[in-house]
Amino acid sequence: MILENRRVTTDEVPNHFEISHGSAYDIIHNRLGFHKVCARWVPKQLTEEHRNNRVTICQRLLDRYANEGEAFLTRIVTRDETWVHHFAPESKRQSMEWKHLGSPVKKKFKSQPSAGKVLLTIFWDSQGVILEHYLEWGATVNSVRYSEMLSTELKPAIRTKCRGLLLSGVLLHDNACPHTAIHTLQTLVKLGFTVLEHPAYSPDLAPLDYHLFGPLKDALRGRRFTSDEGVKKVVHEWLAAQPKTFFSEGIQKLLESWNKCIAKHGDYVEK
C-alpha cells in the first residue's frame, strides 16, 4: 500500500486493513523500516550534464589537494554575500522553553523579517575574516562595483593581513554574472588571483553557505536593530568573536563536500 502511494497516512492504513493504529505503527516503522520525511528543497533540478560536471570538478579539486596538500587549502580565499535584516524572527526551535504539566501554554505570534536590511559581503580564508563589505538596501553588485571592491578593498586588506595571498591566492566564488564578467576576470589577473573551479548551481559546495551564514543568522534572530550601523556593529562583533578554528574548519569542510558530491554521483550534498 505504501509503495503504491508514498503519501498514504497512518489513519488510512489501519482503516484499510481493519487493524489497530498501534499495530499499523509497529508494522510501518519497526518491521518495514519506513519513516515519513518532507521533500528536500534544492536550488535546481540538475541534469545529467550538471551532475557529471560537478563530479568532474570535485575530482579535479581533490586531485589538486592530493598533489599540493594543506598548502592548497590555506591559499583559498572564499567569498559570498547575504542579506542581513534589521529584524529576523526567531525560529520555532529557538523559542522552545522548559515547562511542566501546570505551565501555561505560551503563544508566539507570526512575524516577518523587516524591510530594512544590508547586503553583507565577506571574504575569508582559513585564518579568519579578510574583508567585510556592506551595501545599503536597494544597492546591487555589478561587475564594475565588484571589481572596485577587489582592487580598492580586498587587495589592501590582504596586504595588511596575509601578504602572501596577493600572488598565490585562489579565490572561490560562485558563477554569478558579476564574478564571471570579462572586466572582473581582468581585475583578478591584475591582482594575481586565480579562480577556483566551482560548478554551476552548487551552493552546497560553498563554505559560506553551509558553515558561516547559518550560525551568523541564528545569532541575530529575535534581535531588533534601528539602523544599518547597528546591524554592522553586531555582525562585526560576532565575526571577531569566532575562534580561528571556526574558519579553518569551514575550509576543511570543502574536502568533505567534494567527496560527498562524488559519492552521490553529482547530486546535491546534504547540509
Residue pairs with C-beta under 8 A, 6 or more apart in sequence:
1 8
1 13
1 16
2 8
2 13
2 28
2 32
2 34
10 21
10 24
10 25
10 28
11 21
13 24
13 28
14 20
14 21
14 23
14 24
17 24
28 34
29 35
40 268
40 270
42 268
43 201
43 202
43 203
43 268
44 50
44 201
46 54
46 201
46 266
46 267
46 268
50 199
50 200
50 201
50 266
51 265
51 266
51 267
52 266
53 199
53 200
53 266
54 199
54 202
54 205
54 261
54 266
55 261
55 262
55 265
55 266
57 197
57 198
57 199
58 199
58 205
58 257
58 258
58 259
58 261
58 262
59 258
59 262
60 197
61 196
61 197
61 254
61 258
62 255
62 258
62 259
62 262
64 72
65 72
65 73
65 255
72 170
73 126
73 251
73 252
73 254
73 255
74 125
74 126
74 127
74 251
75 125
75 165
75 168
75 169
75 170
76 125
76 126
76 169
76 170
76 171
76 172
76 196
76 251
76 254
77 123
77 124
77 125
77 130
77 158
77 165
77 169
77 170
77 171
77 172
77 193
78 123
78 124
78 125
78 171
78 172
78 173
78 206
78 207
78 208
78 251
79 121
79 122
79 123
79 124
79 171
79 172
79 173
79 208
80 121
80 122
80 173
80 174
80 206
80 208
80 209
80 213
81 119
81 120
81 121
81 122
81 141
82 119
82 120
82 208
82 213
82 217
83 117
83 118
83 119
83 120
84 117
84 118
84 119
84 120
84 216
84 217
84 220
84 231
84 235
85 113
85 114
85 116
85 117
85 231
86 114
86 116
86 117
86 224
86 225
86 226
86 227
86 228
86 230
86 231
87 111
87 113
87 114
87 116
87 223
87 224
87 225
88 113
88 114
88 217
88 220
88 221
88 222
89 110
89 111
89 112
89 113
89 221
89 222
90 108
90 221
90 222
91 218
91 221
94 218
94 221
94 222
95 108
97 106
114 224
115 137
116 137
116 225
116 228
117 137
117 231
118 134
118 135
118 136
118 137
118 228
118 231
118 232
119 134
119 135
119 136
119 137
119 139
119 141
120 132
120 133
120 134
120 235
121 131
121 132
121 133
121 134
121 135
121 141
121 149
122 129
122 131
122 132
122 133
122 208
122 212
122 239
123 129
123 130
123 131
123 133
123 154
123 157
124 130
124 208
124 212
124 247
124 250
125 162
125 165
125 247
125 251
126 247
126 248
126 250
126 251
126 252
127 161
127 162
127 244
127 247
127 248
128 242
128 244
128 247
129 239
129 240
129 247
130 154
130 157
130 158
130 161
130 162
131 153
131 154
131 157
132 232
132 235
132 236
132 239
133 149
133 153
134 228
134 232
135 141
136 228
141 178
142 178
143 177
143 178
143 181
143 183
143 184
144 183
145 178
146 178
146 179
146 184
147 183
147 184
147 187
150 184
150 187
150 188
150 191
150 193
151 187
151 190
151 191
154 191
155 166
155 191
158 165
158 166
158 169
159 166
166 191
166 192
167 192
168 192
169 192
169 193
169 194
170 193
170 194
170 195
170 196
171 188
171 193
171 194
171 195
171 196
172 195
172 196
172 198
172 206
172 207
173 179
173 195
173 198
174 198
174 202
174 203
174 206
175 198
175 200
178 184
185 195
188 194
188 195
198 205
198 206
199 205
203 209
204 210
204 257
204 261
204 268
204 269
204 271
205 254
205 257
205 258
205 261
205 269
207 250
207 251
207 253
207 254
208 250
210 253
210 257
210 271
211 249
211 250
211 253
212 250
216 235
216 238
216 239
219 238
220 231
220 234
220 235
220 238
223 234
225 231
225 234
257 269
260 269
260 270
261 267
261 269
